[in-house]
């Protein structure tokens, strides 16, 4: 995968296959990538898709260090942290102690932190935010948070996102949540998570 400024470039909603022969990358003054073009002739270019730089565990660590947030990063095998079940098996804990972070969209974006043994009740959540919401698509998750599906942490996102924590998470004093990649977990106290995410506690699980 091509790199610009040391970061991976991720397509948002690309419908065409990634073909990198003759590709040109346009960057802004701040080194941000704006568009990729495929050079298919000497005379013109076809735009493929806008891109963003994907965040990862190192970005999350820097965010936490800057704010003095305590937590333990646990490196796993590839994809082991992608689901609640695989993450729980990797650290030998009950799946309820895995806190998964769900991105939802309505007129704005939201993040819900919920225990791994629970599912979100979209009707309940919609009543909390006074609008109909749906689960974000993978490209939306990346654009909103900067992190890929399976690696979204509860805070430190690309853009500030209103965050909620389901009451199911408060059954525990600490939880394991995504550490910014599908092979990284973050062990963190629930009270710390609530404070850093500035989250409201809600009851929207089933």
N, C-alpha and C positions, 0 to 999 in steps of 0.2 A: 504494500500500500504506500503511495507517495507520501512524503513528509515535507512540510513547510515549517521552518522555524522550529524544528524538532518535535512537531506535533503531528499526529495522524489526521488525515483529512477524511471526513465521513460524509457521504452523500445524504441529502435530505430529500426523501421522496423521489429518488431517481428511478425512472422507469426503463432507462436504457442500461445495458450492461456496461460495466466499467472497462473502457478501452483506453490504454494509456499511451499508445503509439502516437507521437505527434501532439500530445496534450500540452497545453500552455496554461500556466497559473497566473492569474492577475492578483496582485496584492495591493492593499491600500497603504497609506503613509504609516499606519501603526502596525504594519505587517499582518493585518487580518486578511483572510482569503475571502474574496467576494464571488468568484465564478470560475468554473472550469470550462474550457473550450476544447473541442476536438477538431483538429486540423485535418479535414478530409480532402482538401485540394489546395493548390497554391493561392486560391482566390478568396476563400471564405472559411468561416468557423461556425460550428454549431454549438450553442451553449448546452451543457449537460445538466448541471444542477448547482445550486448554491451549496456551500459547505461551511462547516464550523469545526473548530479544533476541539477534539474530545478531551474532557478532563479525566483524571485518573487518581489513584491513591496518593500520589505525591502532592497533587493539588489539594486534596482533602487534608493531608497532614499539615501542609503550610497554613491552611485556613484555621485548623485547630491550634497550631502553635501560636499563631498571631493573636488568638483570642484566649490562650491559656486553658484550653479545654483538655481535660484528662481522658484518656482512652487507650486501649491496647489494640494494635493492628495484628491480625492473625493471617498469615499467608497460607493459602490452600493450593491444592492442585487445580489446574485449569477447569473452569466451569463449576467447581464444587460449591461456590457460593451463589450460584445463579438461582436456585430454588430453595425454599425453606426446608424441604425434606433433605436435600443433599447437604445443605449447610449444617443442619442439626446432626446428621450422621457424621460429618467431618469433625465436629467439635464435641461429639458425644453428649448432647443435651436434648432435652425435650423440645419438640418443634415449636411449642408455645413460647419458648425463650428466644426464638428467632423473630426479629422485628423486620417485616418487609415494608418497603416504601413504595406506595402506589401513586402514580401521577394521574390526575384527572383534569379534564378541561370542560369549561362552560364558557362564560364570557371572559373568564380569566383562568389561570392554572392554579391547581391545588396539589399538595402532597399529603397523603394520609399514611401514617405509620401505624401498622396493625400487626397483631401477633400472627405467626406463621400457621397456627391451627384455625384461624378464622378467615372468613371471606367478607368483603365489603358488601353492605346493603346499599346499593346506589340510590334507592328511594329515600332511605334514612339520611344519607349524606346530602342529597339534593335539598331536603328540607332544612338541613343545618345551614347551607349556604344560600338558601332561597333562590335556587335556580337549578335547572336540569343539567346534570353533568354526565360525562361518559369517560371511559378509560382512554387515556392518551395512546395514540399510535406510536410505534417505535421511533419514527422520525421526529414526532412531536416531543417525546420524552427527551431525546438528545438535544433538540433545539431549546427546550425550556430549561433543562437542568445542566446540560453539558456532559452528562453521563449516559452511557448506553444502557439499555434494558438489562437487568441482572446485576447492574453495578451502581444503581442510584442510591446515594446516602441520604440520611434524613435532613441534612443541612449542607451549606457550602456549595450551593448550586450556582450555575452561571448567572441566572437572574434570581432576584429575591422572590420566593414563592410562599404564599400563605400555607402554613403547615398545621395539620391536625394530628393528634395522637389518639387512637382508639383506646377506650378504657381497658381493653383486654391486655394491653402492654403493661399496665400498672399492676398486674398480678405479680410482677417480678421486680426485684431491686435493681437488677442489671439485665441487659439483653445483648444479643449478638445481632448486628445489623450490617448492611452492605458497607464495605470500606472503599468503595469507588471503582471496583472491578469485580468480575465474576469469579475471581480467585482470591478475594480479600474480604475478610470480615473485620468489623470494628466492635470490640467489646466495650460497652459503655453503660454507666449508671443511668437508669431511667430518668431520675431527677435532672441529671446533667443534660440528657437529650432534650428534655422538655424546655429547659432554660435556654440552651443554645439555639434551638429551632424556634423559640418563642411561640410554642405550639399551644393550641387550645385542646383540652381533653374532651372527647365526644364519645357517644355510644352509637356506632354505626356499623357494627359487625353482626354477622349471623353465623 
